[in-house]
Amino acid sequence: MVKQFAGIKYKLSQSENFDDYMKALGVGLVTRKMGNAVSPVIELLEENGEYTLKSSSTFKNTVIKFKLGEEFDQETPDGRKVKSTITLENDNKLVEVQKGEKETTLVREFSKDEVKMTLTIDDIVCTRIYKVIE
């Protein structure tokens, strides 16, 4: 279960194609430059079936709270308002579908050493690797 990765902090160590991904979402140049310049730290927490996903950086801190399979309102770090649903696959993969002006999928695959995040919009795929820091 993904709960075994709760409380572990992971810091961005590698990012490919993030600028193209943000561009496809309609993110402006200044916000894209800031997004590309930071290395966020992410942490997943779980309590009584409710998950909290925290992302912290010098640019922006975000917190999303969700229950698996239940749609919720979310404001993304770039300010878009979307409806999101997060499901669990294979006990270690959180699959988030964001529906707004454009639909995008974010897959976070947890392991004891890293989180591999794959972001997809249209035919653009971005990969971001987060490594354990504590």
ROGUPA-654045 format. One record per atom (N, C-alpha, C): z, y, x; residue in three letters; atom name. Coordinates in pm, 1 decimal, padded with zeros to 6 digits. Layout:
# ROGUPA-654045
+----------+----------+----------+------+------+
:       pz :       py :       px : rest : atom :
+----------+----------+----------+------+------+
:        Z :        Y :        X :  ALA :   CA :
...
+----------+----------+----------+------+------+
# end
This chain:
# ROGUPA-654045
+----------+----------+----------+------+------+
:       pz :       py :       px : rest : atom :
+----------+----------+----------+------+------+
:  00000.0 : -00119.4 :  00084.3 :  MET :    N :
:  00000.0 :  00000.0 :  00000.0 :  MET :   CA :
:  00000.0 :  00124.5 :  00087.9 :  MET :    C :
: -00063.7 :  00227.9 :  00042.6 :  VAL :    N :
: -00074.1 :  00352.5 :  00117.7 :  VAL :   CA :
:  00064.2 :  00415.2 :  00141.8 :  VAL :    C :
:  00163.7 :  00373.1 :  00063.2 :  LYS :    N :
:  00300.6 :  00425.1 :  00079.0 :  LYS :   CA :
:  00352.9 :  00404.8 :  00220.4 :  LYS :    C :
:  00306.2 :  00300.1 :  00288.5 :  GLN :    N :
:  00354.7 :  00272.5 :  00423.8 :  GLN :   CA :
:  00318.6 :  00383.0 :  00523.1 :  GLN :    C :
:  00225.5 :  00469.2 :  00486.6 :  PHE :    N :
:  00185.1 :  00579.0 :  00574.9 :  PHE :   CA :
:  00252.3 :  00710.8 :  00536.4 :  PHE :    C :
:  00337.1 :  00705.7 :  00433.9 :  ALA :    N :
:  00406.5 :  00826.3 :  00387.9 :  ALA :   CA :
:  00499.8 :  00877.5 :  00496.6 :  ALA :    C :
:  00498.7 :  01009.2 :  00513.1 :  GLY :    N :
:  00588.6 :  01073.3 :  00609.0 :  GLY :   CA :
:  00534.2 :  01080.8 :  00750.9 :  GLY :    C :
:  00419.7 :  01019.7 :  00775.7 :  ILE :    N :
:  00357.8 :  01026.7 :  00908.5 :  ILE :   CA :
:  00269.8 :  01151.8 :  00912.6 :  ILE :    C :
:  00279.1 :  01226.8 :  01021.3 :  LYS :    N :
:  00197.1 :  01347.4 :  01035.3 :  LYS :   CA :
:  00078.2 :  01317.3 :  01125.9 :  LYS :    C :
: -00037.6 :  01366.6 :  01081.0 :  TYR :    N :
: -00162.5 :  01346.2 :  01153.7 :  TYR :   CA :
: -00226.2 :  01482.9 :  01178.6 :  TYR :    C :
: -00277.6 :  01504.8 :  01301.9 :  LYS :    N :
: -00340.9 :  01632.5 :  01335.8 :  LYS :   CA :
: -00489.6 :  01609.5 :  01362.0 :  LYS :    C :
: -00570.4 :  01701.8 :  01311.0 :  LEU :    N :
: -00714.5 :  01692.1 :  01329.8 :  LEU :   CA :
: -00748.4 :  01687.7 :  01478.2 :  LEU :    C :
: -00825.6 :  01586.0 :  01519.0 :  SER :    N :
: -00863.8 :  01575.6 :  01659.5 :  SER :   CA :
: -01015.4 :  01578.4 :  01678.6 :  SER :    C :
: -01090.6 :  01551.9 :  01571.0 :  GLN :    N :
: -01235.3 :  01542.4 :  01582.5 :  GLN :   CA :
: -01298.3 :  01578.4 :  01447.8 :  GLN :    C :
: -01408.0 :  01651.9 :  01452.5 :  SER :    N :
: -01473.9 :  01692.3 :  01328.7 :  SER :   CA :
: -01624.3 :  01699.6 :  01350.9 :  SER :    C :
: -01699.8 :  01634.5 :  01261.4 :  GLU :    N :
: -01845.5 :  01637.9 :  01272.4 :  GLU :   CA :
: -01905.5 :  01684.1 :  01139.8 :  GLU :    C :
: -01994.4 :  01782.0 :  01147.0 :  ASN :    N :
: -02074.0 :  01825.9 :  01031.7 :  ASN :   CA :
: -01993.4 :  01903.8 :  00927.3 :  ASN :    C :
: -01875.6 :  01955.3 :  00964.9 :  PHE :    N :
: -01791.1 :  02025.6 :  00868.4 :  PHE :   CA :
: -01856.2 :  02155.7 :  00822.8 :  PHE :    C :
: -01923.6 :  02226.8 :  00913.1 :  ASP :    N :
: -01986.8 :  02353.2 :  00875.2 :  ASP :   CA :
: -02096.5 :  02330.1 :  00771.0 :  ASP :    C :
: -02178.5 :  02227.4 :  00791.3 :  ASP :    N :
: -02284.5 :  02196.6 :  00694.2 :  ASP :   CA :
: -02224.1 :  02156.7 :  00559.0 :  ASP :    C :
: -02114.0 :  02082.0 :  00562.9 :  TYR :    N :
: -02046.0 :  02040.9 :  00440.3 :  TYR :   CA :
: -01997.0 :  02164.8 :  00363.9 :  TYR :    C :
: -01928.1 :  02256.2 :  00435.7 :  MET :    N :
: -01876.8 :  02377.1 :  00370.0 :  MET :   CA :
: -01991.7 :  02463.7 :  00317.3 :  MET :    C :
: -02100.2 :  02472.5 :  00393.7 :  LYS :    N :
: -02217.1 :  02550.1 :  00352.1 :  LYS :   CA :
: -02272.7 :  02495.2 :  00219.9 :  LYS :    C :
: -02280.9 :  02361.8 :  00208.2 :  ALA :    N :
: -02332.5 :  02298.0 :  00086.3 :  ALA :   CA :
: -02242.2 :  02325.9 : -00033.7 :  ALA :    C :
: -02114.0 :  02349.3 : -00008.7 :  LEU :    N :
: -02020.5 :  02383.7 : -00116.2 :  LEU :   CA :
: -02028.0 :  02531.2 : -00154.1 :  LEU :    C :
: -02099.6 :  02609.8 : -00073.8 :  GLY :    N :
: -02111.4 :  02752.7 : -00102.2 :  GLY :   CA :
: -02002.6 :  02836.5 : -00038.1 :  GLY :    C :
: -01936.2 :  02781.6 :  00061.9 :  VAL :    N :
: -01829.6 :  02854.5 :  00131.5 :  VAL :   CA :
: -01892.3 :  02962.3 :  00220.7 :  VAL :    C :
: -01836.5 :  03082.8 :  00215.6 :  GLY :    N :
: -01889.1 :  03195.4 :  00292.0 :  GLY :   CA :
: -01869.9 :  03180.9 :  00442.3 :  GLY :    C :
: -01943.2 :  03260.0 :  00518.5 :  LEU :    N :
: -01944.8 :  03251.5 :  00664.5 :  LEU :   CA :
: -01806.0 :  03270.0 :  00726.3 :  LEU :    C :
: -01732.9 :  03371.4 :  00684.9 :  VAL :    N :
: -01601.8 :  03399.6 :  00745.4 :  VAL :   CA :
: -01505.6 :  03283.1 :  00722.8 :  VAL :    C :
: -01502.2 :  03233.2 :  00600.5 :  THR :    N :
: -01413.3 :  03120.4 :  00569.2 :  THR :   CA :
: -01456.2 :  02996.0 :  00646.1 :  THR :    C :
: -01587.9 :  02974.2 :  00661.8 :  ARG :    N :
: -01636.7 :  02859.0 :  00739.1 :  ARG :   CA :
: -01593.5 :  02870.2 :  00884.5 :  ARG :    C :
: -01604.6 :  02990.5 :  00941.1 :  LYS :    N :
: -01563.3 :  03008.6 :  01081.1 :  LYS :   CA :
: -01414.2 :  02977.1 :  01097.8 :  LYS :    C :
: -01333.1 :  03025.5 :  01003.9 :  MET :    N :
: -01188.6 :  02997.7 :  01009.5 :  MET :   CA :
: -01163.5 :  02846.8 :  00994.0 :  MET :    C :
: -01231.1 :  02785.0 :  00897.4 :  GLY :    N :
: -01214.1 :  02642.1 :  00872.8 :  GLY :   CA :
: -01251.8 :  02556.9 :  00992.5 :  GLY :    C :
: -01354.4 :  02598.6 :  01064.3 :  ASN :    N :
: -01398.4 :  02524.2 :  01182.4 :  ASN :   CA :
: -01308.0 :  02546.9 :  01303.0 :  ASN :    C :
: -01232.9 :  02656.7 :  01302.5 :  ALA :    N :
: -01151.8 :  02692.6 :  01419.0 :  ALA :   CA :
: -01013.2 :  02629.4 :  01419.0 :  ALA :    C :
: -00967.4 :  02580.2 :  01304.9 :  VAL :    N :
: -00829.6 :  02529.6 :  01298.3 :  VAL :   CA :
: -00824.7 :  02377.3 :  01303.2 :  VAL :    C :
: -00708.2 :  02327.0 :  01345.2 :  SER :    N :
: -00682.6 :  02182.3 :  01347.7 :  SER :   CA :
: -00562.8 :  02154.0 :  01258.2 :  SER :    C :
: -00586.4 :  02132.2 :  01129.6 :  PRO :    N :
: -00474.7 :  02112.4 :  01036.9 :  PRO :   CA :
: -00393.9 :  01985.6 :  01065.0 :  PRO :    C :
: -00270.3 :  01988.3 :  01018.8 :  VAL :    N :
: -00183.5 :  01871.2 :  01021.0 :  VAL :   CA :
: -00169.2 :  01825.9 :  00876.1 :  VAL :    C :
: -00193.1 :  01697.1 :  00850.4 :  ILE :    N :
: -00178.3 :  01645.2 :  00715.0 :  ILE :   CA :
: -00063.1 :  01545.7 :  00709.1 :  ILE :    C :
: -00001.8 :  01538.3 :  00592.1 :  GLU :    N :
:  00108.3 :  01445.7 :  00570.6 :  GLU :   CA :
:  00106.5 :  01402.3 :  00424.3 :  GLU :    C :
:  00120.5 :  01272.6 :  00402.2 :  LEU :    N :
:  00125.8 :  01216.4 :  00268.3 :  LEU :   CA :
:  00270.0 :  01175.6 :  00238.6 :  LEU :    C :
:  00319.1 :  01216.0 :  00121.7 :  LEU :    N :
:  00453.0 :  01177.6 :  00078.2 :  LEU :   CA :
:  00441.2 :  01109.5 : -00057.2 :  LEU :    C :
:  00536.7 :  01022.1 : -00089.2 :  GLU :    N :
:  00535.4 :  00953.6 : -00217.7 :  GLU :   CA :
:  00678.0 :  00942.8 : -00269.8 :  GLU :    C :
:  00693.2 :  00973.3 : -00397.5 :  GLU :    N :
:  00823.6 :  00958.8 : -00462.1 :  GLU :   CA :
:  00801.2 :  00920.9 : -00607.9 :  GLU :    C :
:  00852.8 :  00805.0 : -00645.8 :  ASN :    N :
:  00843.9 :  00757.1 : -00784.4 :  ASN :   CA :
:  00701.3 :  00759.6 : -00841.1 :  ASN :    C :
:  00605.5 :  00718.6 : -00760.5 :  GLY :    N :
:  00468.4 :  00711.3 : -00808.8 :  GLY :   CA :
:  00392.2 :  00842.3 : -00805.7 :  GLY :    C :
:  00458.3 :  00952.1 : -00764.7 :  GLU :    N :
:  00388.2 :  01079.7 : -00749.4 :  GLU :   CA :
:  00367.0 :  01104.8 : -00600.9 :  GLU :    C :
:  00243.5 :  01137.3 : -00566.5 :  TYR :    N :
:  00208.4 :  01162.4 : -00427.2 :  TYR :   CA :
:  00198.0 :  01311.5 : -00401.8 :  TYR :    C :
:  00228.9 :  01350.4 : -00279.4 :  THR :    N :
:  00211.7 :  01487.5 : -00234.0 :  THR :   CA :
:  00133.7 :  01480.3 : -00103.9 :  THR :    C :
:  00023.9 :  01554.6 : -00097.7 :  LEU :    N :
: -00056.3 :  01561.4 :  00023.4 :  LEU :   CA :
: -00048.8 :  01704.4 :  00074.2 :  LEU :    C :
:  00011.3 :  01718.3 :  00193.2 :  LYS :    N :
:  00027.5 :  01851.1 :  00253.5 :  LYS :   CA :
: -00072.3 :  01867.3 :  00366.7 :  LYS :    C :
: -00128.2 :  01986.7 :  00375.7 :  SER :    N :
: -00215.2 :  02022.1 :  00487.1 :  SER :   CA :
: -00168.1 :  02157.7 :  00538.6 :  SER :    C :
: -00136.6 :  02164.3 :  00667.9 :  SER :    N :
: -00083.5 :  02287.8 :  00727.5 :  SER :   CA :
: -00170.1 :  02328.8 :  00845.7 :  SER :    C :
: -00201.4 :  02458.4 :  00851.3 :  SER :    N :
: -00274.1 :  02512.7 :  00966.0 :  SER :   CA :
: -00240.6 :  02660.4 :  00977.9 :  SER :    C :
: -00288.9 :  02721.8 :  01085.6 :  THR :    N :
: -00266.3 :  02865.0 :  01104.3 :  THR :   CA :
: -00347.8 :  02946.2 :  01003.8 :  THR :    C :
: -00450.2 :  02884.5 :  00943.8 :  PHE :    N :
: -00536.2 :  02952.8 :  00846.5 :  PHE :   CA :
: -00477.7 :  02944.7 :  00705.8 :  PHE :    C :
: -00438.1 :  02826.2 :  00663.6 :  LYS :    N :
: -00391.8 :  02808.7 :  00526.3 :  LYS :   CA :
: -00309.8 :  02681.0 :  00514.8 :  LYS :    C :
: -00207.5 :  02685.8 :  00430.5 :  ASN :    N :
: -00129.5 :  02567.1 :  00397.5 :  ASN :   CA :
: -00158.3 :  02530.9 :  00253.3 :  ASN :    C :
: -00180.9 :  02401.6 :  00227.5 :  THR :    N :
: -00205.7 :  02358.0 :  00090.9 :  THR :   CA :
: -00118.3 :  02237.2 :  00059.5 :  THR :    C :
: -00085.3 :  02224.2 : -00067.1 :  VAL :    N :
: -00008.2 :  02109.7 : -00115.5 :  VAL :   CA :
: -00072.7 :  02066.3 : -00246.4 :  VAL :    C :
: -00106.9 :  01938.6 : -00255.5 :  ILE :    N :
: -00152.9 :  01887.0 : -00384.1 :  ILE :   CA :
: -00060.0 :  01773.1 : -00425.8 :  ILE :    C :
: -00026.7 :  01773.0 : -00552.8 :  LYS :    N :
:  00057.6 :  01667.5 : -00610.1 :  LYS :   CA :
: -00026.6 :  01593.4 : -00712.5 :  LYS :    C :
: -00017.6 :  01459.3 : -00707.7 :  PHE :    N :
: -00102.1 :  01380.9 : -00796.8 :  PHE :   CA :
: -00042.3 :  01242.5 : -00821.5 :  PHE :    C :
: -00087.6 :  01183.1 : -00929.9 :  LYS :    N :
: -00061.2 :  01042.5 : -00958.7 :  LYS :   CA :
: -00195.3 :  00972.1 : -00953.5 :  LYS :    C :
: -00197.0 :  00854.4 : -00897.4 :  LEU :    N :
: -00321.7 :  00780.3 : -00881.3 :  LEU :   CA :
: -00392.5 :  00763.1 : -01015.2 :  LEU :    C :
: -00520.5 :  00796.3 : -01016.9 :  GLY :    N :
: -00602.5 :  00775.1 : -01135.4 :  GLY :   CA :
: -00592.0 :  00881.1 : -01243.0 :  GLY :    C :
: -00505.9 :  00982.1 : -01223.5 :  GLU :    N :
: -00489.4 :  01087.9 : -01324.3 :  GLU :   CA :
: -00556.4 :  01216.7 : -01276.8 :  GLU :    C :
: -00642.3 :  01273.3 : -01363.1 :  GLU :    N :
: -00710.2 :  01398.8 : -01329.1 :  GLU :   CA :
: -00610.7 :  01513.6 : -01323.7 :  GLU :    C :
: -00631.3 :  01605.7 : -01227.9 :  PHE :    N :
: -00544.8 :  01723.4 : -01216.5 :  PHE :   CA :
: -00628.1 :  01843.6 : -01173.2 :  PHE :    C :
: -00573.7 :  01963.6 : -01202.9 :  ASP :    N :
: -00638.3 :  02087.7 : -01161.1 :  ASP :   CA :
: -00599.7 :  02115.3 : -01016.7 :  ASP :    C :
: -00698.2 :  02159.3 : -00938.7 :  GLN :    N :
: -00673.6 :  02185.3 : -00797.2 :  GLN :   CA :
: -00747.0 :  02311.2 : -00754.4 :  GLN :    C :
: -00682.7 :  02389.8 : -00668.9 :  GLU :    N :
: -00752.8 :  02498.8 : -00601.0 :  GLU :   CA :
: -00769.8 :  02455.6 : -00457.0 :  GLU :    C :
: -00894.1 :  02446.4 : -00411.8 :  THR :    N :
: -00923.6 :  02398.0 : -00277.6 :  THR :   CA :
: -00888.3 :  02505.7 : -00174.6 :  THR :    C :
: -00877.4 :  02467.1 : -00046.7 :  PRO :    N :
: -00843.4 :  02566.4 :  00057.3 :  PRO :   CA :
: -00940.3 :  02684.6 :  00062.5 :  PRO :    C :
: -01066.7 :  02663.1 :  00018.8 :  ASP :    N :
: -01163.4 :  02773.9 :  00020.0 :  ASP :   CA :
: -01165.3 :  02850.4 : -00111.6 :  ASP :    C :
: -01070.4 :  02818.3 : -00204.2 :  GLY :    N :
: -01054.3 :  02897.1 : -00325.3 :  GLY :   CA :
: -01129.4 :  02847.3 : -00448.2 :  GLY :    C :
: -01201.1 :  02734.9 : -00436.6 :  ARG :    N :
: -01270.5 :  02681.2 : -00554.2 :  ARG :   CA :
: -01170.1 :  02616.7 : -00649.3 :  ARG :    C :
: -01194.9 :  02628.4 : -00778.0 :  LYS :    N :
: -01111.9 :  02562.3 : -00879.1 :  LYS :   CA :
: -01187.3 :  02439.0 : -00926.6 :  LYS :    C :
: -01123.6 :  02321.8 : -00909.8 :  VAL :    N :
: -01189.5 :  02195.4 : -00942.3 :  VAL :   CA :
: -01095.7 :  02105.7 : -01022.3 :  VAL :    C :
: -01154.4 :  02004.4 : -01084.3 :  LYS :    N :
: -01078.6 :  01895.7 : -01147.1 :  LYS :   CA :
: -01089.9 :  01778.8 : -01050.4 :  LYS :    C :
: -00976.7 :  01724.4 : -01009.8 :  SER :    N :
: -00977.2 :  01616.2 : -00911.9 :  SER :   CA :
: -00910.1 :  01491.6 : -00966.7 :  SER :    C :
: -00959.1 :  01377.8 : -00920.5 :  THR :    N :
: -00896.7 :  01249.2 : -00948.3 :  THR :   CA :
: -00891.7 :  01172.4 : -00817.7 :  THR :    C :
: -00775.4 :  01115.3 : -00787.6 :  ILE :    N :
: -00758.6 :  01039.2 : -00664.3 :  ILE :   CA :
: -00721.8 :  00895.8 : -00700.9 :  ILE :    C :
: -00794.6 :  00801.9 : -00642.9 :  THR :    N :
: -00768.0 :  00660.2 : -00665.6 :  THR :   CA :
: -00741.9 :  00591.8 : -00531.4 :  THR :    C :
: -00684.6 :  00473.3 : -00539.0 :  LEU :    N :
: -00652.3 :  00395.3 : -00419.9 :  LEU :   CA :
: -00747.4 :  00276.7 : -00410.4 :  LEU :    C :
: -00802.7 :  00255.8 : -00290.3 :  GLU :    N :
: -00887.5 :  00139.4 : -00264.8 :  GLU :   CA :
: -00833.8 :  00065.7 : -00142.9 :  GLU :    C :
: -00834.1 : -00066.1 : -00147.6 :  ASN :    N :
: -00798.2 : -00150.9 : -00032.6 :  ASN :   CA :
: -00661.2 : -00120.0 :  00026.6 :  ASN :    C :
: -00569.0 : -00068.4 : -00051.2 :  ASP :    N :
: -00431.1 : -00039.2 : -00009.2 :  ASP :   CA :
: -00416.7 :  00068.4 :  00098.6 :  ASP :    C :
: -00526.5 :  00121.5 :  00154.3 :  ASN :    N :
: -00510.9 :  00222.2 :  00259.5 :  ASN :   CA :
: -00610.7 :  00337.0 :  00247.3 :  ASN :    C :
: -00685.9 :  00340.9 :  00137.1 :  LYS :    N :
: -00790.1 :  00441.9 :  00122.6 :  LYS :   CA :
: -00767.8 :  00522.2 : -00003.8 :  LYS :    C :
: -00749.6 :  00654.5 :  00012.0 :  LEU :    N :
: -00741.7 :  00743.5 : -00102.5 :  LEU :   CA :
: -00879.4 :  00805.3 : -00124.0 :  LEU :    C :
: -00934.9 :  00785.7 : -00242.7 :  VAL :    N :
: -01068.0 :  00837.7 : -00275.0 :  VAL :   CA :
: -01050.4 :  00949.8 : -00376.3 :  VAL :    C :
: -01086.8 :  01071.4 : -00333.8 :  GLU :    N :
: -01072.1 :  01190.2 : -00418.5 :  GLU :   CA :
: -01209.9 :  01238.1 : -00462.8 :  GLU :    C :
: -01226.4 :  01254.6 : -00593.2 :  VAL :    N :
: -01349.7 :  01311.1 : -00646.9 :  VAL :   CA :
: -01314.0 :  01447.3 : -00704.5 :  VAL :    C :
: -01379.5 :  01551.9 : -00652.6 :  GLN :    N :
: -01359.3 :  01688.4 : -00701.1 :  GLN :   CA :
: -01480.4 :  01727.5 : -00784.0 :  GLN :    C :
: -01454.1 :  01770.9 : -00908.1 :  LYS :    N :
: -01562.3 :  01814.4 : -00996.0 :  LYS :   CA :
: -01544.9 :  01963.0 : -01024.2 :  LYS :    C :
: -01648.1 :  02037.5 : -00989.8 :  GLY :    N :
: -01649.7 :  02180.9 : -01014.9 :  GLY :   CA :
: -01795.1 :  02220.8 : -01027.4 :  GLY :    C :
: -01831.0 :  02335.8 : -00968.2 :  GLU :    N :
: -01972.4 :  02374.1 : -00967.3 :  GLU :   CA :
: -02055.5 :  02265.3 : -00902.3 :  GLU :    C :
: -01999.0 :  02206.9 : -00796.5 :  LYS :    N :
: -02063.0 :  02094.3 : -00728.6 :  LYS :   CA :
: -01960.3 :  01982.5 : -00720.0 :  LYS :    C :
: -02007.9 :  01859.1 : -00726.0 :  GLU :    N :
: -01917.2 :  01745.6 : -00712.9 :  GLU :   CA :
: -01915.8 :  01698.0 : -00568.1 :  GLU :    C :
: -01796.4 :  01669.4 : -00517.1 :  THR :    N :
: -01782.2 :  01620.5 : -00380.6 :  THR :   CA :
: -01678.8 :  01508.1 : -00378.1 :  THR :    C :
: -01693.5 :  01419.0 : -00281.1 :  THR :    N :
: -01601.8 :  01306.4 : -00265.7 :  THR :   CA :
: -01536.3 :  01313.8 : -00128.5 :  THR :    C :
: -01403.5 :  01298.3 : -00126.7 :  LEU :    N :
: -01327.3 :  01298.4 : -00002.6 :  LEU :   CA :
: -01255.3 :  01163.8 :  00006.8 :  LEU :    C :
: -01284.3 :  01088.2 :  00111.2 :  VAL :    N :
: -01220.3 :  00958.7 :  00131.9 :  VAL :   CA :
: -01128.6 :  00970.4 :  00253.4 :  VAL :    C :
: -01000.9 :  00937.7 :  00232.0 :  ARG :    N :
: -00903.9 :  00939.2 :  00342.0 :  ARG :   CA :
: -00860.1 :  00795.0 :  00367.1 :  ARG :    C :
: -00897.0 :  00743.8 :  00483.2 :  GLU :    N :
: -00863.6 :  00606.0 :  00518.7 :  GLU :   CA :
: -00750.3 :  00608.4 :  00621.1 :  GLU :    C :
: -00633.1 :  00559.3 :  00577.3 :  PHE :    N :
: -00512.1 :  00565.2 :  00659.1 :  PHE :   CA :
: -00496.4 :  00440.1 :  00745.0 :  PHE :    C :
: -00451.2 :  00459.8 :  00868.5 :  SER :    N :
: -00406.5 :  00349.5 :  00953.7 :  SER :   CA :
: -00283.8 :  00400.1 :  01028.6 :  SER :    C :
: -00220.6 :  00313.2 :  01106.1 :  LYS :    N :
: -00098.2 :  00355.9 :  01174.6 :  LYS :   CA :
: -00127.3 :  00459.4 :  01284.1 :  LYS :    C :
: -00250.8 :  00464.7 :  01331.4 :  ASP :    N :
: -00286.4 :  00556.1 :  01440.4 :  ASP :   CA :
: -00361.4 :  00681.1 :  01396.7 :  ASP :    C :
: -00432.0 :  00672.0 :  01283.7 :  GLU :    N :
: -00517.1 :  00784.0 :  01245.5 :  GLU :   CA :
: -00550.4 :  00782.2 :  01096.9 :  GLU :    C :
: -00605.2 :  00895.7 :  01052.6 :  VAL :    N :
: -00666.2 :  00905.7 :  00920.2 :  VAL :   CA :
: -00811.5 :  00944.7 :  00944.6 :  VAL :    C :
: -00901.8 :  00862.8 :  00891.5 :  LYS :    N :
: -01044.0 :  00896.6 :  00898.4 :  LYS :   CA :
: -01081.0 :  00953.8 :  00762.3 :  LYS :    C :
: -01127.3 :  01077.9 :  00763.5 :  MET :    N :
: -01162.5 :  01145.4 :  00640.0 :  MET :   CA :
: -01313.9 :  01161.6 :  00636.1 :  MET :    C :
: -01374.7 :  01113.9 :  00527.4 :  THR :    N :
: -01519.3 :  01125.6 :  00509.5 :  THR :   CA :
: -01543.5 :  01210.9 :  00386.3 :  THR :    C :
: -01612.0 :  01324.6 :  00406.2 :  LEU :    N :
: -01639.6 :  01418.5 :  00297.9 :  LEU :   CA :
: -01789.0 :  01414.0 :  00269.4 :  LEU :    C :
: -01824.7 :  01395.6 :  00141.7 :  THR :    N :
: -01965.7 :  01382.1 :  00105.6 :  THR :   CA :
: -02000.6 :  01475.7 : -00008.9 :  THR :    C :
: -02109.7 :  01549.3 :  00009.2 :  ILE :    N :
: -02167.4 :  01629.5 : -00098.4 :  ILE :   CA :
: -02318.6 :  01616.5 : -00086.0 :  ILE :    C :
: -02383.6 :  01584.4 : -00195.4 :  ASP :    N :
: -02528.1 :  01559.5 : -00194.4 :  ASP :   CA :
: -02559.5 :  01457.1 : -00085.0 :  ASP :    C :
: -02645.6 :  01492.5 :  00012.1 :  ASP :    N :
: -02678.4 :  01398.5 :  00119.6 :  ASP :   CA :
: -02608.7 :  01435.2 :  00250.7 :  ASP :    C :
: -02510.6 :  01524.3 :  00243.0 :  ILE :    N :
: -02438.2 :  01568.8 :  00363.0 :  ILE :   CA :
: -02307.3 :  01492.4 :  00374.6 :  ILE :    C :
: -02284.4 :  01434.3 :  00493.0 :  VAL :    N :
: -02161.9 :  01359.7 :  00519.2 :  VAL :   CA :
: -02092.1 :  01421.3 :  00639.1 :  VAL :    C :
: -01964.6 :  01451.5 :  00621.6 :  CYS :    N :
: -01881.1 :  01508.8 :  00726.6 :  CYS :   CA :
: -01770.3 :  01407.3 :  00758.3 :  CYS :    C :
: -01741.8 :  01389.2 :  00885.9 :  THR :    N :
: -01633.1 :  01299.0 :  00927.1 :  THR :   CA :
: -01530.4 :  01378.2 :  01005.2 :  THR :    C :
: -01404.1 :  01360.8 :  00966.8 :  ARG :    N :
: -01293.8 :  01427.4 :  01037.7 :  ARG :   CA :
: -01187.9 :  01321.6 :  01070.3 :  ARG :    C :
: -01147.1 :  01317.5 :  01195.0 :  ILE :    N :
: -01048.5 :  01218.8 :  01240.7 :  ILE :   CA :
: -00918.0 :  01291.2 :  01273.4 :  ILE :    C :
: -00810.1 :  01242.9 :  01211.8 :  TYR :    N :
: -00676.3 :  01296.9 :  01235.1 :  TYR :   CA :
: -00595.4 :  01190.8 :  01308.7 :  TYR :    C :
: -00527.0 :  01229.2 :  01417.3 :  LYS :    N :
: -00446.7 :  01134.5 :  01496.8 :  LYS :   CA :
: -00297.5 :  01158.9 :  01472.6 :  LYS :    C :
: -00219.2 :  01053.2 :  01482.0 :  VAL :    N :
: -00073.4 :  01063.0 :  01465.1 :  VAL :   CA :
: -00016.7 :  01158.8 :  01569.9 :  VAL :    C :
:  00077.3 :  01246.1 :  01530.2 :  ILE :    N :
:  00136.8 :  01339.8 :  01625.6 :  ILE :   CA :
:  00285.5 :  01317.7 :  01647.3 :  ILE :    C :
:  00351.5 :  01233.7 :  01566.9 :  GLU :    N :
:  00495.3 :  01214.6 :  01587.3 :  GLU :   CA :
:  00528.6 :  01070.4 :  01607.4 :  GLU :    C :
+----------+----------+----------+------+------+
# end
